[in-house]
Amino acid sequence: MTYTLRMCAVVCIALIAAACVTDKQYNRAIFKVEAAWKEANEQILATEGKRRFTATKQQCFLAGQMTAGRLGMVVEQQSFDTGFLFVSGAAPTPLTMEEWALVQQAETDNLRSLILDDLGVVSWLVTLDPSGKDVLANIFISEKDDGMEVSVGLRLRSTGSKSGKKKRLQPPPTAMQIGLSKFWAAFEMELAAVLSKYGDSMPVTASTQPTHKSEIPATAVVPPAVKPAGNPDAVAVIIGNRNYGGRAPSVEFAHNDADAMQRYFVEFLGVSKRNVIELRDAKLAEMESVLGNPRTHQGKLWRWVRPKDSDVFFFYSGHGMPGLKDGRRYLLPVDGNPDTPELQGYALEVLYRNLDKLDARSVTVFIDACFSGESPRGPLTRKASGIRVVPKEEPMVTFTVLSAASSEQIASWDEQANHGLFTKHLLDALSGAADGKRYGKPDGRITLSEIKSYLDREMTYAARRQYGRMQEATAIGDSEKVIVTLGR
């Protein structure tokens, strides 16, 4: 008998044996696996499932939300009063497929040995497959005499093929170990970021590790985790213009702003990465190829939008300019001359007109730029001779616009956060800070008016405190429009 024939015979025997397996045998095998893995996982959790931190409950709770987002998971339920977070993600998250391959290598033989007596030769066919399952994490934050205790447990959730009932399952012990290790690494990074952001110099300490303070780049703005609704038809355009090649002062944190907003759009508003158009240090031709020009609106963005179905998000961080001759507002490409924006700038009214022609379901615009001709590093133009140009009023629009400053004000930076002052506070607002009684109705739905109220209080105060100048965000559109719903 040839090798091929022998393999066919083995497969036939396995299929025949599989047909003879009863539901009772199958359930008994599952019970054995669950019991064995539960015992192993309880031992792992006893040593690796809890850590203590020198921080407040608020800091640990926020770090827990942010950890879920960093690991690609979402918050399904949460209660600050009880210190409870319930998060989930499609398996093998938070593991990568490469890490899941390690789990398969470590656990498959043991799995097959556990079910051999009940399933016989069918056990040869059994593999560890993460598809069709969710990974669940219960996070508990409680006060202890010497700080906060954070504990976490991991489970799997599978939907039965017949009844549709969701079943809770034990994960393979190796997956439990890898998942816990990744959770604690992410949690310490996020807690360090929270402590740094709120000016707290306390070190992050864990009872199971030497005292140390984890470091995270100040550029990594990570909003508190909310569950993405999933918006497969949404399209986002993100432009970060930092380097102007000597034509104008650099916009120091424009790339950081663009990176942070890209992450927010994808991870928290549910925009697919394949539907994000990103430009860094964009030239005029690049901006026109995406957004269209005065002659046609049919650029790349128009091609990507599904009429009536797509939500469009636009974000820009860079220089804005008033036209010295016509007083119109212009976004300044990196190859543009600030002395002649009428020739080499991208007119704001052209942007708004072309966005309006997309026939999108909704359009939301965020602009971290001012149009005064000034910047934190001085005047942008030599021809103004110290005389400030007052731009014309904002063009009329039918959608939502939030911009960093009013017509004669400077858009400031937050040099501690390494972001534009507007972008930093906008992300805070969108992430839940604007959902409070001070700014509106605390119902998990953040409206344009609530964001504007938050920016008026926090961003405007920060500009006055840090720089001694006024900066007031401009909001255009329906004040009651819900910009983001938390927890979805």
N, C-alpha and C positions, 0 to 999 in steps of 0.2 A: 504493500500500500504506500503510495507516494505521500510526501509531507502535506500536500494540499488536501488529499483525500482524508488523511488523518485529522486535519483541522476541521474539515467539514463534518466528520463524524463526531468530534468533540462538541461542535456547535449544535448539532442535531440533538445529542444527548442532553445538553444544557437546556435547550428549548423544551424538550419533552419533560425534563425535570421541573422546569419553571411552570409548565402547565399543571403539574401535579401538586404544587404548593398550595395549601389551603390558607384561607384568611387567618385561621387560628395559628398556624405555623408562622405566618408573616408577622402577626401582631406579637407573638411570643418573642420573635427575633428582635423586633423593634424595642420591646420592653427590656430585653437584656442589654442592648446597646445603651438605651437611655439610663438604665440603672448604673452601668459601669462608668459611663461618662459623667453622670451626676456626681458619683463618689469622687472621681478624679478632679472634677471642676471645683467641688467644695473644698478640697485640699488646696487647690491653686488659689481660690478666692480668700481662704483663711490667711495666706501669707502675702498675696499680691493684690488683693481687692480693696485695701484701705490704705490711705495715707493721711497724714496730718500736716496742715499748713499754717503758717503764721500770717493770717490775713483775716479780713472781715467776711461775714456771710455774703454781703452784697458783691464783694470782689470775687469770691469763689463761685457764686451763682452765675455771674457774668462770664467768668472764665469757662464754666461748664457749657454755656450756650455757644461761646466762640469755639470751643473744642469740637463740638458737634459739626459746626460749619467747616472747620479745618480738615476734619476727617471725612468730609463728604456725606455727613448724616444730617438729618433734620429733626427739629423738635416737634413731637406729636402732642405732648402734654407737659405742663410745667406748673409749679406752684411755689412761689417764693416763701410763703408762710411755712410750708412743710419742708422746704429745701429739696424738692423733688423735681427731677427732669427725666422724661421718657423720650428717648431719641431712637431713630431708626435709619437704616440705609439698605439699599439692595445688596445682597451678598455678592461677592465676598467682602464688600466694604465693612470695616476699615482696612482690611487686608487688600493687597494687590493680587493680581492673578499669579504673579511669581511667588508671592508668599503662600498663596493657597496651594500651589504645587508642592511646596515644602510640607504643608499639612497632609496632602494626599500621600506623599512619600512616607511620612512618619506614622500615619494612622490606618492606611488601607489594610495592611496585613492583619493588624489587631482587630479591625472591624470584621473582616472575613472570618477570623477565628471565633469571634463571639457568636456569629450566626450560622456557623457550619452545621451544628447539630440539628438545627431547625430547618434550614434551607438546603442542606446538602450541596450538591454540585452547583446549584444556583448561586451560592455564595461567591463562586469564581467570577460571576458577572457583575457583582456589586462594586460600585465606585463611589467616591465622595464627590458629589456634584453640587455646587452652590446655586445653580440656576433654580429659579422659582421660589427662592427663599429671601427673607429679610433678616438682617442682623438687628437685634434690639439691645439697647443699653438702658438700664435703670441707674440713675445717678442720685445719690442721697448726700446732702450737705447738712451737717449738724454741728452745733457748738460743743466744744469740749473745754475743759478748764484752761488748757494751754494753747488754744487756737481752734481751728476748724478741722473736723474730720470729714473727708470725702471718700465715699465708697461707691464702687461701680460693679455691676454684674452684667454679663452678656448672655443672650439667648438667641435662638433662631425662631423664625416664624414661617410656617409653610401653609399654603392653601391646599386643602384636599381636592383632588380632581373630581370627586363625585358630589360631595355635599357642599363644597365651597367653604366649609368651616375652616377657620384659621387655627392651626395647631402650634403650640409652643414646643420647641425641641431643644435638647442640649447640644451645644456646639462641640466639635472634636476638641479634646483637651489641648492639643498643640495650637489650635486656632484661638482658644481662650488665652493661652499664654502670650501669643503674638499680639492679639487684640488689646490685652491689658497693657502690654509694654508700649504700644503705639498711643493708647489713650493717655497714659501718664506723661509721656514725652510731650504730647500736644498740650495737655492741660497745664504743665509747668511753663511752657512757652507762652500760652495765653494769659496765665495769671501774672507772669512777669510783665507782659505788655500792659495789663490792666493797672498794675502797681505803678509802672512807669508813666502811664498816661495820666493818672490821677495824682501824680506827685508824691507817691508813697515810696519811701526808700527801704521798706522792710524787705529782707531777703525772703525768697521762696524756699521754705525748708520742708522736707518730708521725713517722716519718722523712719522710713526704710532706706534713706540715702543720706550721705553727708550733706551738711548744710551748704547751700550754694544759691546763687541767683542766676536763673537761666536768662539768656540774652535773646532778644528778638529785634530785628531791624526796626528803627522808628518809622520807616516808610511803610511798614506792613499794616495798614489800617484794615481791621477785620471787624465788621459790624456784628452785633449779637445775632445768633442764628435764628432764622425764621424758615419755615418750610416753604420751599419754592412751589408755587402753584403748577409750574410746568407750563411754558408758553411757547410751544414749538414754532408758532408763526411769527413771533416777535422778532424784530430786527433792531440792532443797536449800532450806532456810529460813534466812535470814540476817537477824539483828536487830542494829542498832547504835544504842543509846540513849545519846546524848551530852548533850543539852540538857534539863534538868529544870525550867527556868523559875523558878528560885529555890526550888522545893520541896526540892531536894537539890543538893549540889555537882555540877557538870558532870563527866562522864566524858570527859576531855579527848581521848582517842584512840579512842573507840568507833567513829566513822565510818571512821577509817583501818583499824581492825581488820576491820570488816565488808567494806570494799573489798578488802583483801588476801585474805580468805578467799573472797570471791566469785571472785576471779581464780584462786585455787588450785583451787576446786571445778570451775570450768569448764575451765581450761587444763591441769590436771594430773590431775584425777580423771575428766575426760570428761563432766561433767554438762552437758547442753544448756542454753544461756542461756534458752531458752523454758521450762525447768523449774526456774528459780531464782525463789523468792519473796523479795523484799528489802523490809525495813522499816527506815526511819530515824526515830529519835525516835518510836517506836511508842506509841500510847495503848492502854489496856486493851482497848477495843472492837476495835481493829485486831488485837491479838494474839489475841483470842478468835475473831475472824472467820477467822483463818488456822489456829489450833491447836485450836479448839474450846474448850469451857468445862466446868465440872463436870457439866453436864446432858447434853452430847453431844460426841462426838469428831469429828463430821462437819463440820469446817470446810473451808476451801479446800485445805489440805494433803491431807486425806482424799480430796477429789474428784480431786486430781491423781495420787494413788498408784495404780499398777497392782498389785493384790494378788499376792503371791508373786514378782513380777518387779522391783519398784522397790527400789533402795537409797536410803534416806532419810538426809540429812545435815542436822544442825541446829547453828547457831552463834549464840551470844548474847554481846554485849559491852555491859555497862551495869552498873547497880547491882543487887545482890541484897540482900535484907533478911530477918532473922528476924522472925516474928510476935511482937509483944511479949506477946500473951496465949496463943497456942497453940504458939509455938516452931517452927512450920513454916517452911520456906524458901520465899521468894517472889522471883520476878523482878519488878523495879519498873518499870512503865510510866512514861513521862515525865509523865503526868497523875496518877500515884499519889502519895499522901501517905505518906512514910516512917514517920509516926507511927501509921498505921492500915493496914498492908499486908494485914491480914486482909480488909479491905473493898475495897482498891484495888490489890492486887498480883495477880500471876499465880502461883499455887501451883506449886512444882516437882513435887509429886506428881501434880497434875492434868496437867502437861505429860507426865510419864513415863507415866501411865496412858493418856492419849490417843495417845501415840506407839506404845504397845504394842498398841493396838487397830487400828492401821492395816493389819495383816497384810502388812507389807512384807517383802521378802527379808532386809533388814538395816537396822538403825538405828544411827547413830553421832552422838553428841552432844558438842559442845565448848562449854564455858561459861567465858568470861573475866569472872567476877564472884566476889565472896565473899559470905558470908551472916553476917558478924559484926556488921553494923550500923555498921561503920567504913569509911572510904575514905581514899585518900592525902591528901585535903583535910579530914579530920576526921570526927566522928560524923555520921550521917545523920539521927538523930532527936533531938528535944528532950526527949522524955518519958523517955528512958533515964537521964538525970541522971548520966551518967558510969559507969553500971553496965552492963557488957557482957552482952547477952542471948546465951545459949548455945543455938543451934538444935538441934532434934532430929536424930537420925541421918538420913543419906540414905535416901530411900525405896528399896525393893527394885526392881530392874529386871532385864530379861532381855536387854538389849542393851548397847552400849558407851558409856560416859560418861567424859569427861575434863574436869575442872574445875580452876580456877586455884589453889584454896587449900583447906585443911582448915577445919573449922567456925569456929575462933576467930581465923583469920588474915586479913590484909588482902591483897587482890589489888593488887599494885604496878604501876607504869608503868615503861617504859623511855623516858626522855625524850630519849635520843639517837636511838633508832629511831622515835620518835613512835608507839609502839604499847604496848598492854598487855604487861607482862613475859611473861605466859603466852602470848599470841598470837604474840609475836615468837619465843619459843623453840619453841613448837609448830610453827610454819612451818619453822623450821630443822630440827627433828626429822623432820617429814614429808618434807622435801626431800632427805633422805639422811644428815643428821648423826647420826641414831640408828642407822644401819646400820653399826656397827663392833664390833670385838671387845670394847671396853669395855662395851658395852650389850647384847650378845647375839651373834648369828651374822651376819657380814657376807655376806649372800646376796642382797641386793637386795630382800628382803621385810621390811618394817618392821612389827613386831608391837606390840600394846598394851603389853606388858611392856618392850620396847625404848624406846618413847616415854616411858614412866614413868621408866625408869632415866635417860634423857637429861635429862628435866626435873628429876629429883631432884639430878643433878649440876650442871647448868648454870643452870637457872632459880633453884633454891634458893640456889645460891652467889651469883648476881647480886643477889638480894634482900638477902642478908646483907651483901654487899660495898657495895652502893649505899645501903641504907637501915638496916642494922643490925637487920633483923628476919627472922623465919622466914616462908617461904612454900613450902608443899609441895603439889604437885598431887595431886588425888584421882582415882584410876582405878577404874572399876567395869566388870566384864565379864570375858570369857575372856581371860586374859593372853596366850595364844598366837594370838589372832585377828590375822590380817594386815590392817592398816589400809590400807597402800598398797604396791604393787609398783613399784619403780623400773625405768625403762627400758621400760615398756610403754605 
